[in-house]
Amino acid sequence: MAGHSRGKHSPAPRTETHLHLADRFVAHNYYPLPVVIAEAEGAWVTDVDGNRYLDCLAGYSALNFGHRHPDLLRAAGDQLERVTLTSRAFHNDQLGPFCRDLAQLCGMDRVLPMNTGAEAVESAIKVARKWGYDLKGLPTNEANLVVAAGNFHGRTTSIVSFSTDPLAREGFGPFTPGFRIVAYGDVDAIRGAIDANTVGVLLEPIQGEAGVIIPPPGYLRAVRELCTASDVLLIADEIQSGLGRTGTTFACELEGVVPDVYVLGKALGGGIVPVSAVVSSDAVLGVLHPGNHGSTFGGNPLAAAVGRAVVALLSTGEFQKRARELAGVLESGLRQYLGAGLVDVRVQGLWAGVDIDPTLMSGREMSERMLAKGVLIKDTHGSTIRLAPPLVIEEADLAWLIERLGTVLAEAR
Ligand SMILES: *Cc1c(COP(=O)(O)O)cnc(C)c1O
């Protein structure tokens, strides 16, 4: 089961070659851990030198169903044999069934297919603004959206315009106006920011990149009620929190909340192709008419076939149940280290934000030490790490992850 241990300063020859190429030819917009993955299956990956690692990042939750899930590989493989791209200039025989199944999973009417998460967020912003102008009769170019501090919604210029992370923002202006940033978890702050020109409140039901920040109980429900009373759209960015991760299909369900708009991505592509979507009612998505919006690759038959297979996996409820059942193992396992190297632990489903005692080590150092022990994790910032193993992870492997974490903490104390 276990990986291996090797001094982090002496990578094996093949790894070394790839690290060198990356350093020389890849833009340095990431700071990857020094592991070069060549193969993967389920919750495990193998590097170019044959070492195995337990993947506890799972592509930032794009790999909820594990690497190369057989049903998803079959859907992709079958579709590769038929047709992969048509453009939306024509219909294809995968898009309608995919959108029907996804709309049903969401309890919504209609789907706007896109590719990446940021594109889906951008699309939701455009739709909300047009909804405000077309249906609420707002004055031209006056629409605003309320968003939360600490958010992560992607990397486009408009999205970084309302980021509160200086690294994501600085140097990329001028910024897009029309966003009001309020504290996360504070419904009164949202109430204070909404005015006659507000079209929507855009939130992550649990903030992922911020470090798995779970809002106070009742928050989402109160925001839902406020949005309804104010006639503004509640737009839930479930790109990372959705599709089984939290033990429910959507994190909004944890409070019995149904948003007006779901924004989905990451796991929707099954870890095979980028697939994202805006899912909403006829009234909201009905504001889009031919020519208003589009995407060359959005809704392509390969993406639709894979996305439909993802929806089929979620429809059984099996993955959500697994995440719920294993959540206890993850939470109790992590909590035993509170006061013994960890200062805070936040768990929902198979998703954990873990704050390490900053005097002990940074999140980066933890990630490097875990790598040397055969576990892939990633810091979100500072001394915070996120654990998001594939939902297919074996219970014994989850226990092993927790034991490895304990060893790293013990060695550092
Ligand atoms: C990852 C993420 C995005 C952006 O998705 P990309 O596919 O990287 O563009 C947006 N919102 C949330 C909540 C995310 O986690």
The ligand as a Gaussian input file, in Angstrom:
#p B3LYP/6-31G(d) Opt

LIG

0 1
 C      -11.621000      25.874000      -9.170000
 C      -12.722000      26.811000      -8.908000
 C      -13.139000      27.737000      -9.882000
 C      -12.406000      27.919000     -11.193000
 O      -12.417000      26.771000     -11.975000
 P      -11.363000      26.647000     -13.198000
 O      -11.808000      25.396000     -13.904000
 O      -10.004000      26.528000     -12.602000
 O      -11.512000      27.865000     -14.025000
 C      -14.209000      28.547000      -9.588000
 N      -14.850000      28.455000      -8.405000
 C      -14.486000      27.592000      -7.452000
 C      -15.253000      27.524000      -6.175000
 C      -13.395000      26.747000      -7.663000
 O      -13.001000      25.909000      -6.707000

